[in-house]
């Protein structure tokens, strides 16, 4: 005690105090190092998060660019009458080309144009079609299309993009390889051109469970729509469809068809799979071409500019077989059931009822009552031949058709 006191009196810190000071400095240095490490780790985590976000953004951008359809920037001015662009989405050839040949031949060539999407590598020429109207009408960038996949709606967008290159094209009609006209060209042209609205079959989808919650928030449930694939749109709506790089990637990722046959609603139940059947039945079975255009236009608040119905008649039948679950599928018209009376009945339909909305859509064009349908499907060659012989689409000579290449 005396030594410590004497040392303190002399102003020299005792050795014990030296030890205390040294420990304090070490602890301070340790805390400083720990704080520095924490800050460094935080910076690393923040940088990693930013990198991940950036990578995700680039991935989304690449995905959007991958599905983006490019089109030329063309002037909106044109000379001559406005045209209807007939867009044929087919597997390879045009099976009913002989009927469409008469339809176009009895029309005004200055008022229509033709675009065809068929399998890559297939060429429409003198050896593959009876009609010269279809020579070299294929778009330059076709893709392989599979039923129930997004490739179907991508093909539609490619057709629209090609047709938009001609500023005179003001209406765009999508048709399949089994579609037929129910009227001659003049009637179809006047009907479509007099209306400033698009004809898109669209209604609320509340039953089938095709909406996938993973589509939200880009596609909210209340904007989800369903309807017929076969549309007729005005130019501004065609541009919306082609320029879309937001909704299409969502469909490509989350709207997938899980079935084998077009008429099925769910995968067939296999007793060997046990509980897996329940999981399979609960999956979202989404058919892109029955939802895309309708949902896209709803997302753009354009439903007020639509006649919410299709111009293409389809007769649906419900059946159950060993290979299929209970489901609806379109009936194919043969020669026997394509009688003048049946065609007259199709033409006489003046309204469509949508039970999910309790809505009756009365068919009008510019407030004038009109027949609902201008086209019909699915027609066999025999049924199309009967329309031709009954001169539904215009006058023709059998000999002229026989002289053309098969």
CORGIJO-V818817 format. One line per field, one symbol per residue. ss: DSSP state (2 for helix, 1 for strand, 0 for the rest). phi: phi as a letter, one per 20 degrees, with the letter a starting at -180 (. if undefined). psi: psi as a letter, one per 40 degrees, with the letter a starting at -180 (. if undefined). Layout:
ss=???
phi=???
psi=???
//
This chain:
ss=0222222220000022222222222222222222222222222222222222222222222222222000000000000000111111100000002222222220002221111110000000000000022200010000000000002222222222222200001111111100011000222222222200011000110000000022200000222011000001112222222220002222222200000000000000002220022222220000022202222222200022211000011101111110011111110010000002222222220011110000111101100110000011101022222222200000000222220000
phi=.ffffffffendfffgffffffffffffffffffffffffffffffffffffffffffffffffffefeebfedfeebdnffdeeededcfbedgdffffgfgffeddffdbbcccdcggnecebfecbfdffegldffecfcfdcfmdffffffffffffffffdfffdccdecefdecedcffgffffffffeededcfbbfdddfmefdgfffefcfgfdfccrffedccfffffffffefcdfggfffeddceddedgeedbgffdgfelffgffffefeeddgfecffffgfffeldffddeebeedecddcdbccfecefaebfeefdgfddfgfffffgfefcbcddffdlddeeecclmdfcffcdcbbedffffffffffelfdpfbdgfffffeff
psi=dddddddddeehhiddddddddddddddddddddddddddddddddddddddddddddddddddddehhiiihiieiiiaiiihhhhhhidcagdfdddddddddeahdeeiihhhhahhehhhadeeiehedehfeiiefiihhhheiedddddddddddddedhedheihhhiieeiiieiiddddddddddheiihhhhihhedefehhdediedgideehiiaidhihiiddddddddeheddddddddegiheidhdeidiiihhdeebeddddddeihghhdeedcdddddddefedeeihgiiehhhhiihihideiihiiihhhhaddffiddddddddeheihhhddefhhhhhihfehhiidhdiiihhidddddddddefdeiiihdddddeii.
//
